[in-house]
Amino acid sequence: MTTRILTGITTTGTPHLGNYAGAIRPAIVASRAADADSFYFLADYHALIKCDEPARIQRSRLEIAAAWLALGLDTDKATFYRQSDIPEIPELCWLLTCVAGKGLLNRAHAYKASVDKNVEQGEDPDAGITMGLFSYPVLMAADILMFNAHKVPVGRDQIQHVEMARDIAQRFNHLFGNGKELFTLPEAVIEEDVATLPGLDGRKMSKSYDNTIPLFGSAKQLKDAVARIVTDSKLPGEAKDPDNSHLFTLYQAFAAPTQQADFRAALEGGMAWGEAKQALVNLLEAELGEARERYQALISKPADLEDILLAGAAKARKTATPFLGELREAVGLRSFRSEAVSGASEKKKAGKSARFVSFRDDDGSFRFRLLDAAGEQLLLSKSFADGKAAGMANKRLQSGDALDVREQDGGFGVWLDDECVAQSPAFADSSVSQAAIQRLREALAPQE
């Protein structure tokens, strides 16, 4: 089975070491798997929420595109594009906005943090908060659900947004799926050891804290940044505690197990902090030196980068355009030209207005329901280990063969090959149960 992977980086700044360790590196590694179908993008619509400097956003788009390619992303295998080049994404965002609960968005961490800060400062709770910030999780859901991603590599602070995407997808499927899972429910993927790197001051490495280590700065810029990493005051010769050292955490994220063990032993043996920082510089140079040269070559040819991204957008839209058409149909945004055809089709189906709805339970098993014309449940199947078995039972019930219906537990069950494969709900009395059995037989009777 092919696994679709999707991730992106907001284009508001120059890529730093935390972006690389927490998102770019694991994403590129995942894209190389034989069973991976990877979608990676520049989240430039998201950037507009955080930044009102056009030149900065434009420069960031260029730098991030060059960084992904320099670090080894294969655009023949992966789909690499700018969010703003896919017009289907904002349209899907609106469809999802119409089903996303405000209460769900009220719980988003970024929005709550802004409200809490306003309250703490005696401001109106929503002072300075835009609808872009408030509905950020819906746009992220559109990014993910547009391509029905299975796995979404994210930093730990973004897990909630992937969970929100699942909630919104489930709501949309329930309202408009008509028994079909229109959206795949995504899962967040995190590398436990390096998902969130500490910055120079020990806090999460972030542009907003101004504590980052540049990914493709010069060798001197790298050395100067590492020199500013906060350490304790222990002198050369005094034992250091690696487990409470931000420097060791950074080293650990890029070192092989044997290198980690040697570095730990050296710190515990009294290595000077200056020597330890030089060891980190050497490690990062070994990992990023060649990629830095490729990055400089790419960024000097922006027209070539533009061609690569437009080709990626065309590739992405081959998936997005037909899928959005399906979603528009599902919510009722249909062409009038098909009215005559669909109307005739509905008349042909009018004699059999009950319908089966197949679904998958949380435990991975497969089940189906039979609903009558009013949407009332007549049957709920047992759990099947695979979809094929559920489909075969469903097909046999609709075959027109005589039904084996047995009253039980205040309702009735339907049996196939001496096994109860589906049950009704419990009814108030026998007469109501008998009426439901009659509706069941009529619903499953052969149509002329």
HUPEJO-V124774 format. One record per residue. PHI is phi in radians with two decimals (* if undefined). OMEGA is omega in whole degrees, -180 to 180 (* if undefined). D_CENTER is the distance of its C-alpha to the mean C-alpha in Angstrom with 1 decimal. Layout:
BEGIN
<<PHI	OMEGA	D_CENTER> <PHI	OMEGA	D_CENTER>>
END
This chain:
BEGIN
<<*	178	18.3> <-1.41	178	15.9> <-1.84	179	12.4> <-1.59	-177	10.0> <-2.01	-180	8.2> <-2.46	173	6.6> <-2.78	179	7.3> <-2.79	179	10.0> <-2.23	179	12.9> <-1.17	-172	14.6> <-1.62	179	18.0> <-2.13	-179	20.4> <-2.95	179	22.3> <-1.37	-180	23.4> <-0.99	179	21.0> <-2.16	-174	22.1> <-1.06	179	22.2> <-1.16	176	19.5> <-1.05	-178	17.0> <-1.12	-176	18.3> <-1.23	-173	18.2> <-1.51	-175	15.0> <-2.37	-171	12.7> <-1.18	-176	15.0> <-1.05	180	17.0> <-1.10	180	14.6> <-1.18	-180	12.6> <-1.17	176	16.0> <-1.05	-179	17.3> <-1.11	-177	14.5> <-1.17	-178	15.2> <-1.48	180	18.8> <-1.16	-176	18.4> <-1.10	-177	20.3> <-1.74	-176	17.8> <-1.68	171	14.8> <-2.16	-165	13.8> <-1.80	175	12.1> <-2.16	-178	10.8> <-2.20	-171	11.4> <-2.51	172	12.4> <-1.58	-174	14.6> <-1.48	-174	13.2> <-1.42	171	16.8> <-1.16	178	16.4> <-1.07	-179	14.8> <-1.06	-178	17.8> <-1.15	178	20.2> <-1.22	-171	19.2> <-1.76	-169	20.4> <-2.41	176	23.1> <-2.02	178	26.1> <-1.96	-177	27.5> <-0.97	-178	27.2> <-1.11	180	28.7> <-1.16	179	26.4> <-1.12	-180	23.3> <-1.08	180	25.0> <-1.12	-179	26.0> <-1.12	178	22.6> <-1.02	179	21.0> <-1.11	-176	23.8> <-1.15	-178	23.6> <-1.23	177	19.9> <-1.03	180	20.3> <-1.09	-178	23.3> <-1.13	-179	21.8> <-1.04	-178	19.0> <-1.21	180	21.8> <-1.11	-177	24.4> <-1.47	170	22.3> <1.96	178	22.2> <-1.18	-179	19.3> <-1.67	-176	20.9> <-1.32	172	20.3> <-1.30	-179	22.2> <-1.67	-178	19.6> <-1.72	174	16.3> <-1.74	-173	15.5> <-2.12	-170	15.9> <-2.70	171	16.2> <-1.63	177	16.5> <-0.91	-176	14.3> <-1.27	177	17.8> <-1.58	-178	19.1> <-2.01	-177	17.0> <-1.13	178	18.8> <-1.18	-177	16.8> <-1.16	178	13.9> <-1.11	177	16.2> <-1.18	176	17.8> <-1.10	179	14.7> <-0.98	179	14.0> <-1.18	178	17.5> <-1.02	-180	17.2> <-1.27	177	14.4> <-1.02	-177	16.5> <-1.27	177	19.3> <-2.07	-179	17.8> <-1.31	-180	15.9> <-1.28	177	18.4> <-1.07	179	20.0> <-1.05	177	20.4> <-1.10	-178	16.7> <-1.22	176	16.4> <-1.02	-176	19.6> <-1.57	-180	18.0> <-1.09	-174	15.4> <-1.04	-176	16.7> <-1.12	179	17.3> <-1.17	-180	19.3> <-1.07	-180	21.2> <-1.11	179	22.1> <-1.18	178	23.6> <-1.11	-179	25.4> <-1.05	180	26.8> <-1.14	178	28.0> <-1.11	-179	29.8> <-1.11	180	31.4> <-1.06	-179	32.5> <-1.61	178	34.2> <1.33	180	35.8> <-1.60	169	33.9> <-1.03	-176	32.6> <-0.92	-177	29.3> <-1.76	-179	27.5> <-1.04	176	29.6> <1.31	-178	27.8> <-1.60	-179	24.4> <-1.57	174	23.2> <-1.16	176	21.2> <-1.07	178	18.8> <-1.12	-176	18.2> <-1.11	-175	18.2> <-1.73	177	15.8> <-0.83	-179	13.4> <-1.09	-180	10.6> <-1.27	177	11.4> <-1.12	177	11.1> <-1.13	176	7.7> <-1.07	178	6.9> <-1.11	176	9.1> <-0.96	-174	7.7> <-1.34	-173	4.6> <-1.35	178	7.3> <-0.97	-177	10.0> <-1.98	178	9.6> <0.82	-180	8.4> <-1.19	174	6.2> <-1.51	-176	7.2> <-2.17	-179	6.2> <-2.24	176	4.2> <-1.16	-178	7.6> <-2.49	169	8.2> <-1.28	-176	11.5> <-1.03	-179	12.7> <-1.28	-180	13.1> <-1.81	-179	9.5> <-1.00	-178	8.8> <-1.01	-178	10.2> <-1.16	176	7.9> <-1.18	177	4.9> <-1.12	176	8.2> <-1.13	177	9.3> <-1.05	176	6.8> <-1.08	-179	8.2> <-1.05	-178	11.5> <-1.17	178	11.7> <-1.07	179	10.8> <-1.08	179	13.5> <-1.11	-180	15.9> <-1.13	178	15.7> <-1.00	-178	16.3> <-1.12	-176	19.1> <-1.33	-169	20.7> <-2.17	-175	20.6> <-1.27	-179	19.7> <0.89	178	23.4> <1.60	-179	22.6> <-1.89	176	19.9> <-1.46	-179	16.2> <-1.09	-178	15.1> <-1.93	169	11.4> <-1.32	179	9.8> <-1.51	-174	8.3> <-1.37	176	5.1> <-2.19	176	6.2> <-1.35	178	6.2> <-2.15	-178	8.8> <-2.33	168	11.7> <-1.44	-171	15.2> <-0.97	-173	17.4> <-1.39	-172	20.3> <-2.28	-175	18.9> <-1.08	180	15.6> <-2.31	-179	17.7> <-1.51	173	21.0> <-1.32	176	24.0> <-1.55	-176	25.6> <-1.07	-177	29.3> <-1.76	178	30.1> <1.66	174	28.0> <-1.29	177	25.4> <-0.92	179	21.8> <-1.14	-174	22.1> <-2.71	176	21.2> <-1.04	-177	22.8> <-1.19	177	23.5> <-1.63	-178	25.7> <0.92	-177	27.4> <-2.27	-173	27.3> <-1.58	170	25.5> <-1.89	-177	26.8> <-1.09	-178	26.6> <-1.36	-176	25.0> <-2.22	171	27.5> <-1.23	178	30.4> <-1.17	178	33.9> <-1.02	179	35.2> <-1.18	179	37.2> <-1.08	178	34.2> <-1.11	-179	32.3> <-1.12	180	35.4> <-1.12	180	36.1> <-1.16	-179	32.6> <-1.09	180	32.8> <-1.09	-178	36.3> <-1.56	178	35.0> <-1.10	-177	32.8> <-1.26	176	34.3> <-2.27	177	36.2> <-1.45	-172	38.9> <-1.69	-177	42.6> <-1.20	-175	43.7> <-1.49	173	46.2> <-0.96	-178	46.4> <1.67	177	47.7> <-1.49	-180	46.1> <-1.14	176	43.4> <-1.88	180	39.8> <-1.72	-178	37.1> <-1.03	-175	34.1> <-1.22	176	31.9> <-2.04	-178	32.5> <-2.02	176	32.3> <-1.10	180	29.4> <-1.09	179	31.0> <-1.14	179	30.8> <-1.04	178	27.0> <-1.14	180	26.5> <-1.06	-177	28.8> <-1.04	-177	27.2> <-1.20	-176	23.8> <-2.16	-175	25.6> <-1.77	172	28.5> <-1.24	-178	29.3> <-0.94	-180	30.4> <-1.18	177	34.1> <-1.12	178	33.7> <-1.04	-178	32.0> <-1.10	180	34.9> <-1.13	-178	37.5> <-1.20	176	36.0> <-1.05	-179	35.9> <-1.10	-179	39.5> <-1.16	178	40.6> <-1.13	180	39.3> <-1.15	179	40.9> <-1.52	174	44.0> <1.84	177	44.3> <-0.89	178	42.7> <-1.22	-180	43.0> <-1.09	178	39.9> <-1.07	178	40.9> <-1.17	179	41.0> <-1.14	179	37.7> <-1.17	177	36.1> <-1.15	177	37.7> <-1.10	177	36.3> <-1.16	178	32.7> <-1.02	-180	33.6> <-1.08	-180	35.0> <-1.13	-179	31.9> <-1.19	177	29.6> <-1.08	-180	32.1> <-1.10	-178	32.0> <-1.43	-168	28.3> <-2.00	-174	27.9> <-1.03	-179	31.4> <-1.17	179	31.1> <-1.10	179	27.6> <-1.09	179	29.3> <-1.12	178	31.9> <-1.11	180	29.5> <-1.06	-179	27.6> <-1.11	178	31.0> <-1.18	-179	31.9> <-1.20	-174	28.7> <-1.25	177	28.8> <-1.42	-179	32.5> <-2.24	-176	31.6> <-1.08	179	29.2> <-1.12	177	30.3> <-1.16	177	29.1> <-1.10	178	25.6> <-1.04	180	25.7> <-1.07	-180	26.6> <-1.11	-178	23.8> <-1.24	178	21.1> <-1.19	175	22.8> <-1.13	177	22.9> <-1.14	179	19.2> <-1.13	178	18.7> <-1.07	178	21.2> <-1.13	-179	19.4> <-1.14	-177	16.1> <-1.24	174	18.1> <-1.11	174	19.6> <-1.57	-172	16.5> <-1.22	-174	15.6> <-1.11	178	19.2> <-1.15	-179	20.2> <-1.20	177	17.1> <-1.10	176	17.6> <-1.03	177	21.2> <-1.12	-180	20.4> <-1.20	176	18.5> <-1.08	176	21.5> <-1.03	-175	23.8> <-1.07	-177	22.0> <-1.58	176	22.5> <1.78	178	26.0> <-1.58	-171	25.9> <-1.94	178	28.0> <-1.24	176	30.8> <-1.18	-179	34.3> <-1.10	-179	35.6> <-1.61	-176	34.1> <-1.06	-177	35.7> <-1.11	179	38.9> <-1.13	-178	37.3> <-1.16	179	34.8> <-1.12	178	37.7> <-1.12	180	39.8> <-1.10	-180	37.1> <-1.12	179	36.7> <-1.12	179	40.5> <-1.11	-177	40.5> <-1.56	-171	38.0> <-1.07	-178	39.7> <-1.20	-179	41.8> <-2.24	-171	38.8> <-1.60	175	36.6> <-1.25	-178	35.1> <-2.56	174	31.7> <-1.62	177	29.7> <-2.22	178	26.0> <-1.64	179	24.1> <-2.73	-180	21.1> <-2.07	-180	19.6> <-1.34	180	20.2> <-1.06	-179	18.2> <-1.45	178	20.4> <1.65	179	19.4> <-1.37	-176	22.8> <-1.97	180	23.6> <-2.52	174	25.7> <-2.56	175	27.1> <-2.07	167	28.9> <-2.01	179	31.9> <-1.89	177	32.2> <-1.42	-175	35.5> <-1.02	-179	36.1> <-1.52	-179	35.5> <1.53	179	32.2> <-1.40	-178	33.9> <-1.29	175	32.8> <-1.69	-177	35.6> <-2.48	169	34.0> <-2.26	-175	31.1> <-1.28	169	30.9> <-1.24	177	30.9> <-1.43	176	27.9> <-1.94	-177	27.9> <-1.20	180	26.6> <-2.46	-176	25.3> <-1.15	-179	24.6> <-1.12	180	27.8> <-1.13	178	30.0> <-1.09	-180	28.7> <-1.13	179	29.1> <-1.16	178	32.7> <-1.12	178	33.7> <-1.02	-178	32.3> <-1.12	-180	34.3> <-1.15	178	37.4> <-1.15	-179	37.4> <-1.66	-174	37.4> <-1.30	-177	40.0> <1.65	177	42.9> <-1.17	180	44.5> <-1.03	-178	46.3> <-1.53	173	44.1> <-1.74	-177	44.8> <-1.88	-178	44.1> <-2.24	178	45.3> <-1.26	-180	45.5> <-2.92	172	44.0> <0.90	178	42.7> <1.35	178	43.6> <-2.52	179	41.8> <-2.70	176	41.8> <-2.18	176	40.0> <-2.00	-172	39.8> <-2.00	172	40.9> <-2.31	178	40.5> <0.93	178	42.6> <1.07	176	43.7> <-2.34	178	40.2> <-1.35	-176	38.7> <-1.78	180	35.4> <-2.76	-179	34.7> <-2.30	175	36.1> <-1.51	168	36.7> <-1.23	175	36.3> <-1.32	-178	39.5> <-1.98	-176	41.9> <-1.10	180	44.5> <-2.69	-175	47.5> <-1.13	-177	48.6> <-1.15	178	49.3> <-1.15	178	45.8> <-1.11	180	44.6> <-1.12	179	47.1> <-1.13	178	45.9> <-1.17	177	42.3> <-1.09	179	43.6> <-1.12	178	45.5> <-1.10	178	42.4> <-1.08	-179	40.5> <-1.12	178	43.4> <-1.16	-179	43.5> <-1.15	-176	39.8> <-1.75	178	40.0> <-1.19	177	43.4> <-1.02	179	43.8> <-1.63	180	43.6> <-1.43	*	46.6>>
END
